[in-house]
Amino acid sequence: MSQLPEIIRTIDRVSADVVAKASTYQAAILADVAGRRGTMHGRVAPVYQSMKVAGPAFTVEVRPGDNLMIHAAIALAQPGDVLVIDGKGDQTAALMGTLMLSACKKRGLAGVIVDGAIRDKLEILELDFPVFSAGFNPAGPTKYVPGRINHPISAGGAVVNPGDLVVGDADGVVVIEREKAPGMLALADKKVADEAARIESI
């Protein structure tokens, strides 16, 4: 059996129109219609509460505290992609800071989700770019250990496959399988209408 390469460059992504539609919903609505599955642990939160992100997942797996493969991922990801990084929830060293996140913004990525620590919080707030992380640490990362790009990962306890729909807001992050995403949006429409009617009656 031939082994998969560590870096998979070509992936099937959830479509741009599905992403555009999904971005109009709260993560909570999508989590509800997805059977309350696919949400990341509450430790993965936006740097600032009004940050929102929606897009296809571009997945990266790294060893705790090592960001070698994230540099490669930034170069390979396409505009509109959301970098989703399985940093094992480690908070002993930052995996990214202003320099790398500025590069992500410059390349047109939709945002970054890191199940690990980052740093440069005040500069990130000024960057006006959606970033979700498990915390902050001033220590810098190592760059020794090759990771993997565009393999299935677990981030914040949720399974994320390359190209899956990822939506994040003040409540956290929800992941919906690429194939199921279009069907979920019709359910989300109905859920929003139902909830509006209930609020009206209250």
C-alpha positions, 0 to 999 in steps of 0.5 A: 500500500502506497503511503500518503505524502505528508503534504497533500496540495490538492483538496476538494473544498466546500463551494464558495456559495455554501461558504457565503451562505453559511457565513450569515448564520450563527455557529450555534444555529449550524451546530444545532442543525448538525445534530450538536456535533462538530463543535470545538472545545470552548478553549478555542475562542476568538481573540476578540469577540466580534471576530467571525470566520467561514470557509473551507478547512485547510488542515495542519497537524504539528507537534506541540510547540513546533510551527515548521509546517504552518509556514508551509501551509501559509504558502500553499493555502488559497484565498478564502481558506481557513487554516485549522491547526491541530496544535494538541491544545498545547499552551506552553509556546506560541505557534503563531504571532503577528508576522505569520498572521499578517502573511495569512491576511496578505495571502487572502485567507479567511482566518486562522483557527489554532488549537494551541497558543499564539502571541502578540495579542494587541497587534492581532487586535489591530490586524483586523483578521479573524483568529481563534486560539486556545490561549496565549503564551509569550514563548516562541515555537521551535521549527524542527519537526515536520508535521502534516498538511491536509490530512484529517485532524482533531482540533478542539476535539472535533474531527476536521477533514480538509475542505470541510466547512468551518464557521466561527464566531463569539460562541466558538467554532463548528465544523460541518462535513463538506458533503453535508454542508449544502443540506445543512443550510436549508435546515439552518434557514428553517431553524432561524425562521422557527427561532424568530417566531418563538422570540416574537411569541415571547 
